[in-house]
């Protein structure tokens, strides 16, 4: 396998970029990349540390504006980390990421420098205002992109959410107009630990995706993450994470009931850019499942995991995650490999390219042809193609059209007859022949619209 010249140049630039010392300027922002902040009560339930291992391996996908640790003292007994404060636990994990950085950056030069991540790792405990200052600086920055904020928990023993404290201060100091402007810059993925700011103090957040609820059969959505993903695709925690995968994988704790609980991972998995998902469209589905309007908050743009998908002969909420479980765990496995392997010794996801726009308007009865033959694999491996309609994501409720050539790069289908504009979602999954096999997607949203009557 040969690395192309432009990839080699990018890798060389990344390796050279890691040789300096001290905090360095963050890379230039890329349009479309999400800005994210994590708030964690690391030091309590060890599942936060599990999620941090996975999160740090995906920091190349976003601009990480901050990691806030809000637990002053680790919980004796349940938490066995050698560090005994939340901020120290998080810093230890970021430092372990730093030990893997020289390898990770060979696979993607967008991985943030360890010094930058450490500079953005701050205390959110009650005796510190560092978390509040970080949030205010990020929101007030002259960057048009909003902040996606993830609260991973503030359970007993942790301090109040830094975002709640920040919103309290902004409302008191800037008044209702300033508060509304500040809040409009935030997007929420995860738990609600913000008091009246979520449900009573207007305006509402522009979007809140609750990746934990509702409960089903007495279990929250995140409780199902482990059961659905733990062994997906032959994933083995000891082989693929704990052993032989560097200092970051070695910090993955296993004393969480289910050995792979990762109760907070769905919050950022929802934000991973795979080509299939759009975080502003929770009803479309993603590696974190598919979401619908939260009936507990009518009239607000709030969503939760209350949707069911038909898949493999059943219709259930779990299907909205199960259908992607092998893909997301294979991706995790590959990134753990990146911690210890050179570029030629690991697999990398394919690049999916569909000719033409991904939003199409067509007339009923007309034929649409789609071509993804320009898709490539950075490792030069063969690719397999799977085109399928995602009925639950669209508005059309009739029989799905037949897709001709659904296992080839080029497909066509005839649009159904509709009396009013209806949308169909066609998802292309492209999988390489590597080990583990990696998958990326394209979603084509087709609006079938009858011509206006004369």
C-alpha positions as CSV (number, residue, x, y, z in Angstrom):
1,X,0.0,0.0,0.0
2,X,1.4,3.4,-1.0
3,X,0.7,6.8,0.7
4,X,0.0,9.5,-1.8
5,X,2.1,12.6,-2.0
6,X,-0.5,14.9,-0.5
7,X,-1.2,12.5,2.4
8,X,2.5,12.2,3.0
9,X,2.9,15.9,3.1
10,X,0.0,16.3,5.5
11,X,1.4,13.6,7.8
12,X,4.9,15.2,7.7
13,X,3.4,18.6,8.6
14,X,1.5,17.0,11.5
15,X,4.6,15.2,12.9
16,X,6.7,18.4,12.6
17,X,4.0,20.3,14.3
18,X,4.2,18.2,17.5
19,X,7.9,18.9,18.2
20,X,7.4,22.3,19.8
21,X,6.9,23.0,23.5
22,X,4.3,24.8,25.4
23,X,0.8,26.0,24.3
24,X,0.6,26.7,20.6
25,X,-2.0,28.4,18.5
26,X,-4.9,26.2,17.5
27,X,-5.2,25.3,13.9
28,X,-7.3,27.5,11.7
29,X,-11.0,26.7,12.0
30,X,-12.5,24.7,9.2
31,X,-16.0,25.7,8.0
32,X,-18.5,23.1,9.1
33,X,-16.5,21.7,11.9
34,X,-18.4,21.8,15.2
35,X,-17.2,23.6,18.2
36,X,-17.7,21.4,21.3
37,X,-17.4,21.7,25.1
38,X,-17.6,18.7,27.5
39,X,-18.5,19.0,31.2
40,X,-17.8,15.8,33.1
41,X,-18.1,14.7,36.7
42,X,-15.1,12.4,36.3
43,X,-14.2,10.9,39.6
44,X,-17.7,9.5,40.2
45,X,-19.0,6.7,38.1
46,X,-15.9,5.5,36.2
47,X,-18.0,5.4,33.0
48,X,-17.0,9.0,32.4
49,X,-13.4,7.9,32.0
50,X,-14.5,5.2,29.6
51,X,-16.2,7.8,27.5
52,X,-13.2,10.1,27.7
53,X,-11.0,7.4,26.1
54,X,-13.4,7.3,23.1
55,X,-13.9,11.0,23.0
56,X,-10.2,11.9,22.9
57,X,-9.8,9.6,19.9
58,X,-12.4,11.7,18.0
59,X,-11.0,15.1,18.9
60,X,-9.7,15.4,15.3
61,X,-13.3,15.7,14.1
62,X,-14.2,18.9,16.1
63,X,-12.8,22.1,17.4
64,X,-12.6,21.2,21.2
65,X,-13.2,24.5,23.0
66,X,-13.0,23.0,26.5
67,X,-13.2,20.0,28.9
68,X,-14.6,21.0,32.3
69,X,-14.2,18.8,35.3
70,X,-16.8,19.6,38.0
71,X,-16.1,17.1,40.8
72,X,-13.7,18.2,43.5
73,X,-13.2,14.8,45.2
74,X,-13.3,11.4,43.7
75,X,-15.8,9.0,45.1
76,X,-14.1,6.4,47.4
77,X,-14.8,2.8,46.6
78,X,-16.6,3.2,43.3
79,X,-13.9,5.2,41.6
80,X,-10.4,3.6,41.7
81,X,-8.4,6.2,39.7
82,X,-5.1,6.9,41.3
83,X,-5.9,10.6,41.0
84,X,-8.5,11.8,43.5
85,X,-10.0,14.9,42.0
86,X,-12.0,15.3,38.8
87,X,-9.7,17.9,37.2
88,X,-6.6,15.7,38.0
89,X,-8.3,12.6,36.5
90,X,-9.2,14.4,33.3
91,X,-5.7,15.9,33.0
92,X,-4.2,12.4,33.5
93,X,-6.3,11.2,30.6
94,X,-5.4,14.1,28.3
95,X,-1.7,13.5,29.1
96,X,-2.2,9.9,28.1
97,X,-3.6,11.1,24.8
98,X,-0.5,13.3,24.6
99,X,1.7,10.2,24.8
100,X,-0.3,8.7,21.8
101,X,-0.3,12.0,19.8
102,X,2.8,11.4,17.8
103,X,1.1,8.3,16.4
104,X,-2.4,9.7,16.1
105,X,-1.3,12.7,14.1
106,X,0.2,10.4,11.5
107,X,-3.3,9.2,10.8
108,X,-4.9,12.6,10.8
109,X,-3.0,15.8,11.2
110,X,-6.1,17.5,12.5
111,X,-5.6,15.9,16.0
112,X,-5.2,18.8,18.5
113,X,-1.8,19.2,20.1
114,X,-1.8,17.9,23.6
115,X,-0.7,21.3,24.9
116,X,-3.9,22.9,23.4
117,X,-6.1,20.3,25.0
118,X,-4.5,20.7,28.3
119,X,-4.9,24.5,28.1
120,X,-8.6,24.0,27.5
121,X,-9.0,21.5,30.3
122,X,-10.1,23.4,33.4
123,X,-11.8,23.0,36.8
124,X,-15.5,23.5,37.1
125,X,-15.6,22.9,40.8
126,X,-17.5,25.4,43.0
127,X,-14.3,27.0,44.3
128,X,-13.3,27.9,40.7
129,X,-14.7,30.1,38.0
130,X,-12.4,28.7,35.3
131,X,-15.2,26.7,33.7
132,X,-17.5,29.7,33.6
133,X,-14.7,31.9,32.1
134,X,-14.0,29.2,29.5
135,X,-17.7,29.0,28.4
136,X,-18.1,32.8,28.3
137,X,-14.9,33.2,26.2
138,X,-16.0,30.5,23.8
139,X,-19.6,31.9,23.3
140,X,-18.4,35.5,23.1
141,X,-15.7,34.7,20.6
142,X,-16.1,36.3,17.1
143,X,-16.8,32.9,15.5
144,X,-20.2,32.5,13.8
145,X,-20.4,28.8,14.7
146,X,-22.4,27.9,17.7
147,X,-21.1,25.8,20.7
148,X,-22.3,22.3,21.2
149,X,-22.3,21.8,24.9
150,X,-22.3,18.3,26.5
151,X,-23.1,17.8,30.2
152,X,-21.9,14.3,31.2
153,X,-23.4,14.5,34.6
154,X,-23.4,16.3,37.9
155,X,-24.5,13.6,40.2
156,X,-24.1,13.5,44.0
157,X,-20.6,14.6,45.1
158,X,-20.1,16.9,42.0
159,X,-20.7,20.6,41.9
160,X,-23.3,22.5,39.9
161,X,-23.0,22.7,36.1
162,X,-20.6,25.4,35.0
163,X,-23.0,26.2,32.2
164,X,-25.9,26.8,34.7
165,X,-23.6,29.0,36.8
166,X,-22.6,30.9,33.6
167,X,-26.2,31.4,32.5
168,X,-27.1,32.6,36.0
169,X,-24.3,35.2,35.7
170,X,-25.1,36.3,32.2
171,X,-28.8,36.8,33.0
172,X,-27.8,38.9,36.1
173,X,-25.2,41.0,34.3
174,X,-26.4,41.3,30.7
175,X,-30.2,41.4,31.2
176,X,-32.8,39.5,29.2
177,X,-31.6,40.8,25.8
178,X,-28.0,39.8,26.4
179,X,-29.0,36.5,28.0
180,X,-31.1,35.7,24.9
181,X,-28.2,36.5,22.6
182,X,-25.8,34.4,24.6
183,X,-28.2,31.4,24.8
184,X,-28.8,31.5,21.1
185,X,-25.2,30.5,20.6
186,X,-25.6,27.2,22.5
187,X,-26.7,23.7,21.4
188,X,-27.1,21.0,23.9
189,X,-26.4,17.3,23.5
190,X,-26.9,15.3,26.6
191,X,-28.1,15.7,30.2
192,X,-30.1,18.6,31.5
193,X,-28.4,20.0,34.5
194,X,-29.2,23.7,33.9
195,X,-32.2,24.3,36.1
196,X,-34.8,26.9,35.0
197,X,-32.6,27.8,32.0
198,X,-33.9,24.7,30.2
199,X,-37.6,24.8,30.9
200,X,-38.7,28.1,32.4
201,X,-36.4,31.0,31.5
202,X,-37.0,32.2,27.9
203,X,-35.9,31.8,25.3
204,X,-35.4,28.0,25.2
205,X,-32.1,26.6,23.9
206,X,-32.2,26.5,20.1
207,X,-31.9,22.7,20.3
208,X,-31.5,20.2,23.1
209,X,-31.0,16.5,22.2
210,X,-31.4,14.4,25.3
211,X,-29.3,11.3,24.5
212,X,-30.2,9.7,27.9
213,X,-34.0,9.5,27.9
214,X,-36.8,8.4,27.9
215,X,-36.7,5.2,30.0
216,X,-37.9,2.1,28.3
217,X,-38.5,-1.1,30.4
218,X,-36.9,0.8,33.3
219,X,-33.7,1.5,31.5
220,X,-32.4,4.8,30.1
221,X,-31.2,4.9,26.5
222,X,-27.6,5.1,27.6
223,X,-28.0,1.8,29.6
224,X,-28.6,0.1,26.3
225,X,-25.4,1.4,24.7
226,X,-23.3,-1.3,26.3
227,X,-25.7,-4.2,25.6
228,X,-26.0,-3.2,21.9
229,X,-22.4,-2.3,21.1
230,X,-20.2,-4.4,23.5
231,X,-19.6,-7.3,21.2
232,X,-20.7,-5.7,17.9
233,X,-18.6,-7.0,15.0
234,X,-16.6,-9.2,17.3
235,X,-15.4,-6.2,19.4
236,X,-13.3,-7.4,22.4
237,X,-12.5,-4.9,25.1
238,X,-9.3,-6.5,26.3
239,X,-7.9,-7.2,22.8
240,X,-9.1,-4.0,21.2
241,X,-8.6,-1.4,23.9
242,X,-6.9,-2.5,27.2
243,X,-4.0,-4.6,25.9
244,X,-1.3,-3.4,23.4
245,X,-3.0,-0.1,22.5
246,X,-1.0,2.4,24.4
247,X,-1.4,4.4,27.6
248,X,-4.8,5.9,26.8
249,X,-6.5,2.5,26.2
250,X,-4.9,1.2,29.4
251,X,-6.8,3.9,31.4
252,X,-10.2,2.5,30.3
253,X,-11.8,1.3,33.6
254,X,-13.9,-1.8,33.8
255,X,-15.6,-1.6,37.2
256,X,-18.9,-0.1,35.9
257,X,-21.3,-3.0,36.1
258,X,-21.4,-3.6,32.4
259,X,-17.7,-3.5,31.6
260,X,-18.3,-1.1,28.7
261,X,-21.0,1.1,30.1
262,X,-19.8,4.4,28.5
263,X,-22.9,6.2,29.7
264,X,-21.8,9.5,28.2
265,X,-20.5,8.4,24.8
266,X,-23.8,8.9,23.0
267,X,-23.6,12.6,23.6
268,X,-20.6,13.0,21.3
269,X,-21.2,10.0,19.1
270,X,-24.3,12.0,18.0
271,X,-21.9,14.7,16.8
272,X,-19.4,12.5,14.9
273,X,-19.5,13.6,11.2
274,X,-20.0,10.3,9.4
275,X,-21.7,11.7,6.2
276,X,-25.0,10.3,7.4
277,X,-26.0,12.6,10.2
278,X,-26.7,16.3,10.7
279,X,-26.7,17.3,14.4
280,X,-29.3,20.0,13.6
281,X,-31.7,17.2,12.4
282,X,-32.2,14.8,15.3
283,X,-35.0,13.0,13.5
284,X,-32.7,11.8,10.7
285,X,-30.8,9.3,12.8
286,X,-27.1,8.9,13.5
287,X,-24.6,6.5,15.2
288,X,-26.3,7.6,18.4
289,X,-29.8,6.5,17.3
290,X,-32.8,8.5,16.1
291,X,-34.7,11.1,18.1
292,X,-38.1,12.7,18.1
293,X,-39.8,15.7,19.7
294,X,-39.7,15.5,23.5
295,X,-43.4,15.4,24.5
296,X,-42.5,16.5,28.0
297,X,-41.6,20.0,26.5
298,X,-44.2,20.8,24.0
299,X,-43.5,23.8,21.7
300,X,-39.8,23.7,22.4
301,X,-37.1,22.4,20.0
302,X,-36.2,19.6,22.4
303,X,-35.7,16.0,21.4
304,X,-35.2,12.6,23.0
305,X,-34.8,8.9,22.0
306,X,-38.4,8.1,21.6
307,X,-38.3,6.8,18.0
308,X,-38.5,3.2,16.7
309,X,-36.9,1.9,13.5
310,X,-38.0,-1.2,11.5
311,X,-34.9,-3.3,10.9
312,X,-34.2,-7.0,10.5
313,X,-37.8,-8.0,11.0
314,X,-38.6,-6.0,14.1
315,X,-39.6,-2.4,15.0
316,X,-38.0,-1.1,18.2
317,X,-36.1,1.9,19.5
318,X,-32.9,-0.2,19.8
319,X,-32.8,-0.7,16.1
320,X,-32.0,3.0,15.5
321,X,-28.6,2.2,17.2
322,X,-28.3,-1.5,16.5
323,X,-28.2,-1.0,12.7
324,X,-25.0,1.0,13.1
325,X,-23.4,-0.8,16.0
326,X,-20.8,-2.8,14.0
327,X,-19.8,0.3,12.1
328,X,-19.2,2.5,15.2
329,X,-17.3,-0.2,17.1
330,X,-15.1,-1.0,14.2
331,X,-14.3,2.7,14.0
332,X,-13.4,2.8,17.7
333,X,-11.2,-0.3,17.1
334,X,-9.4,1.4,14.2
335,X,-8.7,4.5,16.2
336,X,-7.3,2.5,19.1
337,X,-5.0,1.0,16.5
338,X,-3.9,4.5,15.5
339,X,-2.5,5.0,19.0
340,X,0.2,2.5,18.3
341,X,0.5,1.8,14.6
342,X,2.1,3.7,11.7
343,X,-0.1,4.9,8.9
344,X,0.6,1.8,6.8
345,X,-0.2,-0.5,9.7
346,X,-3.8,0.6,10.3
347,X,-7.0,1.1,8.5
348,X,-8.7,4.5,7.6
349,X,-12.3,5.2,6.6
350,X,-13.3,5.6,3.0
351,X,-14.2,9.0,1.5
352,X,-17.8,8.9,0.0
353,X,-18.5,11.2,-2.9
354,X,-21.9,11.4,-4.6
355,X,-22.1,13.4,-7.8
356,X,-24.4,16.4,-7.7
357,X,-26.3,17.9,-4.8
358,X,-27.4,15.8,-1.8
359,X,-30.8,17.6,-1.8
360,X,-32.9,16.9,-4.9
361,X,-36.4,17.8,-6.1
362,X,-38.0,15.5,-8.6
363,X,-41.5,15.0,-10.0
364,X,-43.6,12.0,-9.2
365,X,-43.0,9.1,-11.6
366,X,-39.6,10.4,-12.8
367,X,-36.4,8.5,-12.5
368,X,-33.5,9.6,-10.4
369,X,-29.9,8.3,-11.0
370,X,-27.2,8.7,-8.4
371,X,-23.5,8.0,-8.9
372,X,-21.0,7.5,-6.1
373,X,-18.3,6.0,-8.3
374,X,-15.8,8.7,-7.3
375,X,-15.7,7.4,-3.8
376,X,-12.2,6.4,-2.7
377,X,-10.3,4.6,0.0
378,X,-7.1,6.3,1.4
379,X,-5.5,2.8,1.8
380,X,-6.3,1.8,-1.8
381,X,-8.6,-1.0,-0.7
382,X,-11.7,-2.2,-2.5
383,X,-15.1,-0.8,-1.5
384,X,-18.6,-2.2,-1.1
385,X,-21.7,-0.2,-1.6
386,X,-25.2,-0.4,0.1
387,X,-27.9,2.0,-0.9
388,X,-31.1,1.8,1.2
389,X,-34.1,4.1,1.9
390,X,-34.4,5.2,5.6
391,X,-38.2,5.4,5.7
392,X,-38.6,6.7,9.2
393,X,-36.4,9.7,8.5
394,X,-38.6,11.0,5.7
395,X,-42.2,12.1,5.3
396,X,-43.3,9.7,2.6
397,X,-45.2,6.8,4.1
398,X,-46.0,4.6,1.1
399,X,-44.2,1.6,-0.3
400,X,-40.5,2.4,-0.9
401,X,-39.4,2.5,-4.5
402,X,-37.2,-0.3,-5.9
403,X,-33.5,0.7,-6.0
404,X,-31.8,-0.7,-9.1
405,X,-28.2,-1.5,-8.5
406,X,-28.4,-1.1,-4.7
407,X,-25.0,-2.9,-4.2
408,X,-23.2,-0.9,-6.9
409,X,-21.8,2.7,-7.0
410,X,-24.5,3.8,-9.5
411,X,-28.2,3.4,-8.7
412,X,-31.6,4.6,-10.0
413,X,-35.2,4.5,-8.8
414,X,-38.5,5.8,-9.9
415,X,-40.2,8.4,-7.7
416,X,-43.6,7.4,-6.2
417,X,-46.8,9.2,-7.1
418,X,-47.6,11.8,-4.4
419,X,-50.4,14.4,-4.1
420,X,-48.2,16.8,-2.1
421,X,-44.5,17.3,-1.6
422,X,-43.0,14.3,0.3
423,X,-39.4,13.5,1.3
424,X,-37.5,10.3,1.0
425,X,-34.1,9.7,2.6
426,X,-31.7,7.5,0.7
427,X,-28.6,6.5,2.7
428,X,-25.4,5.1,1.0
429,X,-23.1,3.1,3.2
430,X,-19.6,2.6,1.7
431,X,-17.4,0.0,3.5
432,X,-13.8,-0.8,2.8
433,X,-12.1,-4.2,2.7
434,X,-9.7,-3.4,5.6
435,X,-9.5,-4.8,9.1
436,X,-11.5,-3.7,10.9
437,X,-13.8,-2.8,8.0
438,X,-14.7,0.9,8.1
439,X,-17.8,2.6,6.9
440,X,-18.8,6.1,5.9
441,X,-22.0,7.4,4.3
442,X,-23.8,9.9,2.2
443,X,-27.5,10.8,2.7
444,X,-29.5,12.0,-0.2
445,X,-32.8,13.8,0.7
446,X,-35.2,13.7,-2.2
447,X,-38.4,15.8,-2.3
448,X,-41.0,14.4,-4.6
449,X,-43.2,17.3,-5.5
450,X,-46.1,17.3,-8.0
451,X,-46.0,20.2,-10.5
452,X,-48.2,23.1,-9.4
453,X,-51.8,22.9,-10.8
454,X,-52.5,25.4,-13.6
